[in-house]
């Protein structure tokens, strides 16, 4: 019973992260200055990383700098750049459709590394998220931007690989330190791109300042701490499937704030996505044994 309560608590805390990330699309398109994806990514992660490092006051163990750099590139640097490119170039939550591939990619990586299949039931319930996501976000006449599509797909591959490596390597650091170093190093990777490729920010309105502050404080600092913690505590398929909550939140916000219509297929798709997330969690919970705690 206590084991189940721990698992439920870890799942709910981890779920907060993708729900916060679901606000990125509407914030990017409706509040932030246009056409500055790298600048938005730097402002999002670098201040959050520095705050977490000041809190943790911890250096990486000897021999971990290279692995930490790889994690920072996959989970933060490359991923955040691709995320904002997709957010600026793709309408609505189209980029999030590719997020439904994340549980499948992470399961494939884990299967190749461990030489053990996750089982047909886990694969089937994860696959359920794909048609659900398509029904949720697809709209007639939706415009496909090739650069945005490539960025969205590559971003999902990066973050899937990053989650897999965090779980596999199990860095000997606190969650605060591990998250802080990833955000800080990833932000420093993005900084030259923002400075060299994008124009300087214009004078920001109070709304835009609040948007960037929210993006960094909640969308990076809080969300990544909870996400990295969840990757370390939950089975990989379980944590990855929670990423499907991001487009669900994005769709609900579009309906509430932008008055976008939610047709019957979208509502059906939302129900299928939530069912897929629930079934993956249920299947993953069966793999938890008391020795893992």
C-alpha positions in Angstrom: 0.0 0.0 0.0 2.8 2.4 0.9 4.6 1.5 -2.3 1.5 2.4 -4.3 1.1 5.7 -2.5 4.8 6.6 -3.3 4.2 5.7 -6.9 1.1 7.8 -7.2 2.8 10.8 -5.5 5.8 10.5 -7.8 3.5 10.3 -10.9 1.4 13.3 -9.9 4.5 15.4 -9.2 6.1 14.4 -12.5 2.9 15.2 -14.3 3.1 18.8 -13.3 6.1 19.3 -15.6 4.5 18.5 -18.9 1.3 20.4 -17.8 3.5 23.5 -17.3 5.2 22.9 -20.6 1.8 22.8 -22.3 1.5 26.6 -21.7 4.6 27.2 -23.8 2.9 27.3 -27.2 0.2 29.9 -26.3 2.7 32.0 -24.4 5.1 32.0 -27.3 2.6 32.9 -29.9 0.5 35.3 -27.9 2.9 37.1 -25.5 6.5 36.8 -26.4 8.3 39.0 -29.1 8.1 37.2 -32.5 10.9 35.3 -34.3 13.4 34.9 -31.4 13.4 31.2 -30.6 17.0 31.0 -29.3 16.5 34.1 -27.2 13.4 32.7 -25.6 15.2 29.4 -24.9 18.1 31.2 -23.3 15.9 33.3 -21.1 13.9 30.3 -20.1 16.7 28.0 -19.0 19.9 30.0 -18.1 18.5 32.0 -15.2 16.7 28.9 -13.8 20.0 27.0 -14.0 22.0 29.7 -12.2 19.4 29.9 -9.4 19.4 26.2 -8.9 23.2 26.1 -8.9 23.3 28.8 -6.3 20.9 26.8 -4.2 22.7 23.5 -4.6 26.3 24.8 -4.3 27.5 21.5 -5.7 30.1 20.7 -8.4 29.8 17.6 -10.6 31.8 14.6 -9.5 35.2 14.0 -11.2 34.7 12.3 -14.6 31.1 13.5 -15.0 31.6 16.6 -17.1 31.4 15.0 -20.5 28.2 13.0 -19.6 26.7 16.1 -18.0 27.5 18.1 -21.2 25.7 15.4 -23.2 22.7 15.5 -21.0 22.6 19.3 -21.1 22.7 19.3 -24.9 20.0 16.7 -25.3 17.6 17.7 -22.6 18.1 21.5 -22.7 20.4 23.0 -25.4 19.4 21.3 -28.5 15.9 20.4 -27.4 14.9 23.9 -26.3 16.2 25.4 -29.6 14.2 22.9 -31.6 11.1 23.3 -29.3 10.9 27.1 -29.9 11.6 26.8 -33.6 8.7 24.4 -33.8 6.5 26.6 -31.6 7.1 29.6 -33.8 6.7 27.9 -37.1 3.9 25.4 -36.5 0.2 26.4 -35.9 -1.6 25.5 -32.7 -0.3 22.3 -31.1 0.8 20.5 -34.3 4.4 20.1 -32.9 3.0 18.3 -29.9 1.6 15.5 -32.1 5.2 14.3 -32.4 5.4 14.2 -28.6 3.3 11.1 -28.8 6.3 9.3 -30.1 8.4 9.9 -27.0 7.2 6.9 -25.0 7.8 4.7 -28.0 11.3 6.1 -28.6 12.4 5.7 -25.0 11.0 2.2 -24.9 12.9 1.4 -28.1 16.2 2.8 -26.6 15.7 0.9 -23.4 14.9 -2.3 -25.3 18.1 -2.0 -27.4 20.2 -1.3 -24.3 18.7 -4.0 -22.1 18.0 -6.5 -24.9 14.6 -7.0 -23.4 11.2 -6.1 -25.0 8.8 -4.0 -22.9 6.0 -6.4 -23.8 3.2 -6.2 -26.3 0.7 -4.7 -23.7 3.0 -1.8 -22.9 3.7 -1.2 -26.6 0.0 -1.3 -27.5 -1.1 1.1 -24.8 1.7 3.5 -25.8 0.7 3.3 -29.4 -2.8 4.3 -28.4 -1.5 7.8 -27.8 -0.7 8.3 -31.5 -4.2 8.3 -33.0 -5.5 10.1 -29.9 -3.0 12.9 -30.4 -3.8 13.2 -34.1 -7.5 13.4 -33.4 -6.8 16.0 -30.6 -4.7 18.4 -32.6 -5.5 17.7 -36.3 -7.6 20.4 -38.0 -8.8 20.7 -41.6 -6.5 22.9 -43.7 -3.7 22.8 -41.2 -0.5 24.1 -42.7 2.7 22.0 -42.5 5.9 23.9 -42.3 8.8 21.5 -43.2 11.4 23.2 -40.9 8.9 23.2 -38.0 8.1 19.5 -38.6 11.7 18.5 -38.7 12.4 20.6 -35.6 9.5 19.0 -33.7 10.5 15.4 -34.6 14.2 16.0 -33.9 13.3 17.6 -30.5 11.3 14.6 -29.4 14.3 12.3 -30.4 16.7 14.5 -28.3 14.6 14.6 -25.2 13.8 10.9 -25.4 17.5 10.1 -25.6 18.2 12.5 -22.8 15.6 10.9 -20.5 17.0 7.5 -21.3 20.5 8.5 -20.5 19.5 10.2 -17.2 17.8 6.9 -16.2 20.7 4.7 -17.4 23.6 6.8 -16.0 22.0 7.7 -12.7 24.3 10.7 -12.1 25.5 10.8 -8.5 24.1 14.3 -7.8 21.1 15.8 -6.1 18.1 16.5 -8.3 18.6 20.3 -7.8 22.3 20.1 -8.8 21.7 17.9 -11.8 18.9 20.1 -13.1 20.8 23.2 -12.4 23.9 22.1 -14.3 21.9 20.9 -17.2 19.9 24.2 -17.5 23.0 26.3 -17.0 25.2 24.4 -19.5 22.3 24.1 -22.0 21.6 27.9 -21.7 25.3 28.7 -22.3 25.2 26.5 -25.5 22.2 28.5 -26.7 23.6 31.9 -25.8 25.9 32.3 -28.9 23.1 31.4 -31.2 20.8 34.0 -29.7 23.5 36.7 -29.8 24.7 36.0 -33.4 21.5 34.9 -35.2 18.7 37.0 -33.7 18.1 40.7 -33.3 18.3 42.2 -29.8 15.1 42.3 -27.8 12.9 45.4 -28.2 11.7 47.3 -25.2 9.6 44.7 -23.4 6.1 45.4 -22.1 5.1 44.3 -18.6 3.2 41.4 -20.1 6.2 40.2 -22.0 8.4 40.5 -18.9 5.9 38.5 -17.0 5.8 36.0 -19.8 9.5 35.4 -19.7 9.6 35.3 -15.9 6.9 32.6 -15.9 8.7 30.7 -18.7 11.9 30.6 -16.6 10.4 30.2 -13.1 7.7 27.7 -13.8 8.4 26.4 -17.2 12.1 25.6 -16.5 13.1 25.8 -12.8 10.1 24.1 -11.3 9.2 21.9 -14.3 12.7 20.5 -14.9 13.3 19.7 -11.2 10.1 17.7 -11.1 10.8 16.1 -14.5 14.4 15.0 -13.7 13.1 13.7 -10.3 10.4 11.8 -12.1 12.8 10.2 -14.6 14.9 9.0 -11.8 12.1 7.5 -9.7 9.5 6.3 -12.3 9.9 3.6 -14.9 11.1 5.2 -18.1 7.9 4.4 -20.1 5.8 5.9 -17.3 7.6 9.2 -17.1 7.8 9.5 -20.9 4.0 8.9 -21.4 3.2 11.8 -19.1 4.7 14.1 -21.7 1.4 13.6 -23.6 -0.3 15.8 -21.0 1.5 18.8 -22.6 -0.6 19.0 -25.8 -3.8 18.3 -23.8 -3.1 21.4 -21.7 -2.2 23.4 -24.8 -5.5 22.4 -26.4 -7.5 23.3 -23.3 -5.8 26.7 -23.1 -6.5 27.4 -26.8 -10.2 26.6 -26.1 -10.4 28.7 -23.0 -8.2 31.7 -23.9 -8.3 31.9 -27.7 -11.9 30.6 -28.1 -10.7 27.8 -30.4 -13.4 25.3 -31.1 -13.2 21.8 -29.6 -15.0 19.5 -32.1 -16.1 16.0 -31.3 -13.0 14.3 -32.8 -10.8 16.5 -30.6 -12.7 15.6 -27.5 -12.5 12.0 -28.4 -8.8 12.3 -29.1 -8.3 13.9 -25.7 -10.1 11.0 -24.0 -7.9 8.5 -25.9 -4.7 10.3 -24.9 -5.7 10.4 -21.2 -6.6 6.7 -21.4 -3.3 5.9 -23.0 -1.4 7.8 -20.2 -3.4 6.0 -17.5 -2.9 2.5 -19.1 0.9 3.1 -19.5 1.1 4.1 -15.8 -0.9 1.0 -14.8 1.4 -1.3 -16.8 4.5 0.5 -15.6 3.4 0.2 -11.9 3.4 -3.6 -12.3 7.2 -3.5 -12.9 7.9 -1.7 -9.6 9.3 -4.0 -6.9 9.8 -3.1 -3.2 13.6 -3.2 -3.6 13.4 -0.1 -5.9 12.4 2.0 -3.0 
